[in-house]
């Protein structure tokens, strides 16, 4: 198939290598953020967008501008700051949505409007439209979007459960109305690889004008086949993959960016395609997305999991020592990891810590290094050995605990068998120290009650999760706390060798995020806490 004039990589098509180019469309900030509890702050969205741009993602779907004022501001600011990536906004098949989307993305050097409507029988019933009425709306809205923006993407939501004849009809309408990219979503993760490839192939062969546009694939992972379905769609003729970092997304998530990028890189012998993504930056952005979303990466997750390049079996270790290719099909360096080990302990200095951070793909400034080093020395005094994951937990905790309106000063917990636990908490609230003593059903319950006494709030605790960063009785615990208040969701995370301390810090972190989302300043924190209670 040919490449559209609006395709972000069309300019290099004459000089491309023997393998064909596949466009990477990242929707971490839109579909990924729709995961319950994964809402990111404004500054976090800007940070992730910058990392995506730097790593070579072709298109960044920055958000859903009409969804909220915050989403609009984030998409608009990302558009203004973008360097190389196309900045895309999502819009329903409604004129106000499309206008709002354009207002947000028009600041980008290269902008795209992505409009969609559900075309399957189940989804057509939601707006209660007949086939003809929906076809008319598609023509009207895509035409309107094209009049505003040269680059328009259109999606028939739930395409894989849409009748074949109707799918062909609406795709043809969208192409004639000016869409330059046709995205075929497997919205509910229903299809399988052979169907995925066949669907794209048949559309290209059947629909008039299909050879003049880019076909895209958007797969969900409900049956665990998102990556396989996306790669199969490429084999069928799709030249754009929609994906997210760590496979973040609604329900079971989306196609994982790191998986498709590395699959195309490692198996170019059977999949002759390439992307523009710098795979060496994968680990850094994976860890950052995990931190800001509050969604930990499973240990055995492909490419970015903690154990993806770990070998414990004696046979495996022996093979690795003789030849790394015995049990590794990728080099750790290719995804941003170091193949060497630098043990750290209480006698290590700043230079060794900085070198370890660089090995882990983390670059920090002098001031941040100073803060991390203080925490590192404190941890090293309490642990026999400091592992890579301990260092990363320190980095994330340091980065996320800056400029907080509520801060933990001191915590003392008394526990006994057969009776309640008592927590004595000292906390800084809006610049003023306050203390409280509470009893509860265990040390965490008592500590959380003390926090609520000093800072009364209506936030509901929807998630409390603890996992050990490393092994052993001196392991750091990373605690994730998710709070919900009046429709707002905030996630806090902290790590410490004391699980109760980590829990309180994570709880306070989440409360601080709720404060930001309320739009209140640090000067009125104390007033808010009692007035809103």
ZAMARGU-4260 file (C-alpha; in steps of 0.2 Angstrom, whole numbers, plus 5000, padded with zeros to 4 digits):
<rodrens>
0) 5000/5000/5000 | 5005/5018/4998 | 5009/5031/5011 | 4998/5045/5014 | 5004/5063/5012
5) 5000/5067/5030 | 5009/5051/5036 | 5022/5058/5048 | 5036/5047/5040 | 5031/5049/5022
10) 5045/5062/5019 | 5058/5048/5022 | 5049/5035/5012 | 5061/5037/4997 | 5077/5033/5008
15) 5069/5020/5020 | 5079/5004/5022 | 5073/4988/5015 | 5061/4985/5029 | 5045/4995/5029
20) 5041/5009/5042 | 5028/5006/5055 | 5021/5022/5064 | 5020/5021/5083 | 5004/5030/5089
25) 5005/5031/5108 | 4989/5033/5118 | 4996/5031/5136 | 4990/5049/5140 | 4973/5045/5134
30) 4967/5027/5134 | 4981/5023/5146 | 4975/5036/5158 | 4957/5029/5157 | 4962/5015/5168
35) 4953/5017/5184 | 4965/5025/5196 | 4978/5029/5184 | 4974/5048/5182 | 4990/5059/5181
40) 4993/5076/5186 | 4995/5090/5173 | 5014/5091/5176 | 5015/5072/5175 | 5007/5072/5158
45) 5019/5085/5152 | 5033/5075/5158 | 5027/5058/5150 | 5024/5067/5134 | 5041/5074/5133
50) 5049/5057/5136 | 5038/5050/5122 | 5043/5063/5111 | 5062/5061/5115 | 5061/5042/5112
55) 5054/5044/5095 | 5036/5040/5096 | 5028/5046/5080 | 5011/5052/5086 | 5006/5056/5104
60) 4987/5055/5108 | 4988/5068/5122 | 4970/5067/5129 | 4952/5069/5126 | 4950/5088/5126
65) 4932/5090/5129 | 4932/5078/5144 | 4937/5091/5156 | 4946/5108/5157 | 4961/5099/5164
70) 4962/5088/5149 | 4960/5102/5138 | 4974/5112/5146 | 4986/5097/5146 | 4983/5093/5128
75) 4985/5111/5123 | 5002/5113/5133 | 5008/5097/5126 | 5005/5103/5109 | 5014/5119/5112
80) 5029/5110/5119 | 5030/5096/5106 | 5046/5094/5096 | 5045/5080/5083 | 5029/5070/5087
85) 5012/5073/5080 | 5000/5079/5094 | 4983/5071/5093 | 4967/5074/5102 | 4952/5062/5103
90) 4934/5068/5099 | 4918/5060/5098 | 4908/5061/5082 | 4900/5078/5088 | 4904/5095/5081
95) 4908/5103/5098 | 4920/5089/5102 | 4929/5091/5086 | 4930/5110/5088 | 4936/5108/5106
100) 4949/5096/5100 | 4956/5107/5087 | 4957/5122/5099 | 4969/5111/5110 | 4980/5103/5096
105) 4981/5117/5084 | 4996/5124/5093 | 5007/5109/5088 | 5020/5109/5074 | 5010/5094/5067
110) 4992/5091/5074 | 4980/5078/5071 | 4961/5076/5076 | 4955/5058/5080 | 4937/5056/5079
115) 4927/5040/5082 | 4910/5032/5084 | 4904/5015/5089 | 4898/5006/5073 | 4894/4988/5079
120) 4875/4984/5083 | 4878/4985/5101 | 4887/5002/5100 | 4874/5009/5087 | 4861/5006/5100
125) 4869/5018/5112 | 4865/5034/5102 | 4850/5025/5095 | 4855/5029/5077 | 4850/5019/5061
130) 4864/5013/5049 | 4859/5028/5038 | 4859/5041/5052 | 4876/5035/5058 | 4883/5035/5040
135) 4877/5053/5038 | 4885/5058/5055 | 4901/5051/5050 | 4902/5060/5034 | 4897/5077/5042
140) 4909/5075/5057 | 4924/5069/5047 | 4922/5083/5034 | 4921/5096/5048 | 4937/5089/5056
145) 4946/5089/5039 | 4941/5107/5036 | 4950/5112/5052 | 4965/5100/5051 | 4975/5092/5037
150) 4978/5076/5047 | 4962/5067/5052 | 4961/5050/5059 | 4944/5041/5060 | 4939/5025/5070
155) 4924/5014/5070 | 4924/5009/5088 | 4921/4990/5090 | 4925/4987/5072 | 4929/4969/5075
160) 4911/4966/5080 | 4904/4977/5066 | 4895/4969/5051 | 4907/4967/5036 | 4896/4976/5024
165) 4893/4991/5035 | 4911/4992/5040 | 4916/4993/5022 | 4903/5006/5019 | 4908/5018/5034
170) 4926/5016/5030 | 4923/5022/5012 | 4913/5036/5019 | 4927/5042/5031 | 4940/5041/5017
175) 4929/5051/5005 | 4926/5064/5018 | 4945/5067/5021 | 4952/5055/5034 | 4970/5051/5030
180) 4971/5037/5043 | 4958/5023/5046 | 4960/5015/5063 | 4952/4998/5066 | 4949/4996/5084
185) 4947/4979/5093 | 4939/4989/5107 | 4934/4974/5118 | 4949/4962/5114 | 4938/4950/5105
190) 4947/4946/5089 | 4962/4934/5087 | 4978/4936/5076 | 4971/4927/5060 | 4955/4937/5060
195) 4965/4953/5064 | 4977/4951/5049 | 4962/4946/5037 | 4951/4960/5042 | 4964/4973/5038
200) 4969/4964/5022 | 4951/4963/5016 | 4947/4981/5019 | 4962/4987/5009 | 4957/4976/4995
205) 4939/4980/4995 | 4936/4998/5000 | 4938/5011/4986 | 4952/5023/4990 | 4960/5012/5004
210) 4976/5011/4995 | 4978/5030/4998 | 4977/5030/5017 | 4986/5023/5032 | 4977/5009/5041
215) 4980/5008/5059 | 4977/4994/5073 | 4971/4997/5091 | 4970/4981/5101 | 4964/4978/5119
220) 4971/4963/5129 | 4955/4956/5136 | 4960/4938/5130 | 4979/4941/5131 | 4982/4943/5112
225) 4984/4962/5110 | 5002/4962/5104 | 4999/4946/5093 | 4984/4955/5085 | 4993/4971/5082
230) 5008/4962/5074 | 4996/4952/5064 | 4987/4967/5058 | 5004/4974/5052 | 5006/4958/5042
235) 4989/4961/5034 | 4994/4979/5029 | 4992/4991/5044 | 5006/5003/5045 | 5001/5011/5062
240) 5000/5003/5079 | 4991/5011/5093 | 4999/5006/5110 | 5003/5012/5127 | 5018/5011/5139
245) 5017/4995/5150 | 5001/4990/5141 | 4992/5002/5152 | 4973/5004/5148 | 4956/5000/5152
250) 4951/4983/5159 | 4966/4972/5154 | 4975/4986/5145 | 4981/4989/5127 | 4995/4983/5115
255) 5011/4987/5125 | 5023/4998/5115 | 5038/4990/5122 | 5032/4973/5116 | 5029/4978/5098
260) 5044/4988/5096 | 5056/4975/5102 | 5046/4961/5093 | 5049/4970/5076 | 5067/4974/5081
265) 5072/4956/5086 | 5062/4946/5073 | 5064/4957/5058 | 5069/4941/5049 | 5050/4936/5049
270) 5043/4954/5051 | 5052/4965/5039 | 5047/4981/5048 | 5055/4995/5058 | 5050/5009/5070
275) 5058/5026/5074 | 5058/5022/5093 | 5074/5023/5102 | 5072/5006/5112 | 5086/5011/5124
280) 5074/5023/5132 | 5061/5010/5136 | 5065/5006/5153 | 5066/5023/5160 | 5049/5028/5153
285) 5041/5012/5159 | 5047/5015/5176 | 5041/5033/5176 | 5024/5028/5169 | 5022/5015/5183
290) 5026/5027/5196 | 5015/5041/5191 | 5000/5030/5187 | 5002/5019/5203 | 5001/5003/5192
295) 5016/4992/5196 | 5024/4982/5182 | 5022/4963/5185 | 5038/4955/5188 | 5037/4943/5173
300) 5031/4956/5161 | 5039/4955/5144 | 5053/4967/5140 | 5051/4979/5156 | 5047/4967/5170
305) 5059/4965/5184 | 5063/4947/5180 | 5064/4950/5161 | 5083/4949/5161 | 5085/4940/5178
310) 5092/4922/5179 | 5091/4912/5195 | 5092/4894/5189 | 5110/4887/5191 | 5109/4880/5173
315) 5104/4897/5166 | 5117/4906/5176 | 5130/4894/5170 | 5124/4897/5152 | 5124/4916/5154
320) 5142/4916/5160 | 5148/4906/5145 | 5137/4915/5132 | 5123/4928/5136 | 5114/4922/5120
325) 5111/4905/5127 | 5096/4912/5137 | 5093/4930/5131 | 5086/4935/5114 | 5089/4953/5117
330) 5103/4963/5125 | 5098/4972/5141 | 5106/4987/5134 | 5094/4988/5120 | 5080/4992/5132
335) 5090/5004/5143 | 5097/4992/5156 | 5115/4989/5160 | 5123/4972/5158 | 5135/4975/5172
340) 5132/4975/5191 | 5138/4988/5203 | 5135/4983/5221 | 5131/4997/5233 | 5132/4999/5252
345) 5135/5011/5266 | 5153/5014/5261 | 5148/5019/5243 | 5150/5038/5238 | 5140/5050/5226
350) 5150/5045/5211 | 5146/5026/5213 | 5128/5031/5216 | 5127/5042/5200 | 5135/5028/5190
355) 5123/5016/5196 | 5108/5028/5192 | 5115/5030/5174 | 5117/5011/5172 | 5098/5010/5177
360) 5094/5023/5164 | 5091/5037/5176 | 5098/5054/5174 | 5097/5066/5189 | 5103/5084/5192
365) 5115/5088/5206 | 5101/5094/5219 | 5091/5078/5216 | 5106/5067/5218 | 5110/5075/5234
370) 5092/5071/5241 | 5093/5053/5234 | 5111/5051/5242 | 5104/5056/5259 | 5090/5043/5258
375) 5102/5030/5251 | 5114/5032/5266 | 5100/5030/5278 | 5094/5015/5269 | 5112/5007/5268
380) 5114/5009/5287 | 5098/4998/5289 | 5101/4985/5275 | 5115/4973/5272 | 5114/4976/5253
385) 5106/4989/5242 | 5099/4982/5226 | 5094/4990/5210 | 5076/4991/5214 | 5080/4999/5231
390) 5088/5013/5221 | 5074/5015/5209 | 5062/5016/5224 | 5072/5030/5232 | 5072/5039/5215
395) 5053/5038/5214 | 5050/5043/5232 | 5062/5058/5231 | 5054/5064/5215 | 5036/5062/5221
400) 5038/5069/5238 | 5044/5087/5233 | 5033/5102/5237 | 5020/5094/5248 | 5008/5103/5258
405) 5006/5089/5270 | 5021/5081/5277 | 5026/5067/5289 | 5037/5073/5303 | 5037/5059/5315
410) 5027/5043/5319 | 5028/5031/5334 | 5017/5015/5334 | 5014/5004/5349 | 5007/4986/5345
415) 5002/4972/5357 | 4994/4955/5355 | 4976/4955/5359 | 4973/4973/5359 | 4972/4989/5348
420) 4987/4997/5341 | 4991/5015/5345 | 4999/5028/5333 | 5007/5044/5339 | 5008/5055/5323
425) 5017/5072/5321 | 5013/5080/5304 | 5015/5096/5296 | 4999/5104/5289 | 5000/5119/5279
430) 5017/5124/5287 | 5011/5121/5305 | 5016/5106/5315 | 5001/5096/5323 | 5000/5080/5333
435) 4987/5066/5336 | 4986/5050/5345 | 4974/5037/5339 | 4970/5018/5341 | 4965/5006/5327
440) 4964/4989/5322 | 4982/4987/5318 | 4997/4999/5315 | 4991/5005/5298 | 4973/5008/5303
445) 4978/5018/5318 | 4991/5028/5308 | 4978/5032/5295 | 4965/5037/5308 | 4978/5049/5315
450) 4981/5057/5298 | 4962/5060/5296 | 4961/5068/5313 | 4975/5080/5309 | 4968/5082/5291
455) 4949/5078/5291 | 4944/5073/5273 | 4930/5063/5264 | 4942/5054/5253 | 4938/5035/5251
460) 4952/5023/5252 | 4949/5012/5236 | 4966/5003/5236 | 4979/4999/5248 | 4993/4988/5241
465) 5010/4983/5248 | 5024/4974/5239 | 5042/4971/5244 | 5055/4979/5232 | 5068/4966/5236
470) 5069/4950/5246 | 5074/4948/5265 | 5067/4954/5281 | 5076/4971/5278 | 5068/4973/5261
475) 5060/4990/5257 | 5041/4990/5255 | 5033/5000/5242 | 5015/5005/5247 | 5002/5011/5234
480) 4987/5021/5241 | 4972/5026/5230 | 4959/5039/5236 | 4943/5044/5228 | 4934/5060/5233
485) 4920/5068/5223 | 4924/5060/5207 | 4942/5064/5209 | 4955/5050/5210 | 4973/5052/5217
490) 4986/5039/5219 | 5001/5040/5231 | 5016/5029/5233 | 5031/5028/5244 | 5045/5016/5249
495) 5053/5012/5266 | 5060/4998/5276 | 5046/5001/5288 | 5030/4996/5280 | 5019/5007/5292
500) 5030/5023/5288 | 5029/5019/5269 | 5010/5017/5271 | 5008/5034/5280 | 5019/5043/5267
505) 5009/5035/5253 | 4993/5040/5261 | 4999/5058/5263 | 5006/5058/5246 | 4988/5054/5239
510) 4980/5067/5250 | 4992/5080/5243 | 4988/5075/5225 | 4969/5078/5229 | 4973/5095/5236
515) 4981/5099/5219 | 4966/5093/5210 | 4955/5103/5221 | 4964/5118/5214 | 4968/5124/5232
520) 4985/5132/5237 | 4996/5128/5251 | 4991/5143/5261 | 4974/5138/5264 | 4977/5119/5267
525) 4972/5120/5286 | 4956/5130/5282 | 4951/5117/5269 | 4954/5102/5280 | 4941/5108/5293
530) 4929/5117/5282 | 4927/5102/5270 | 4926/5089/5284
</rodrens>
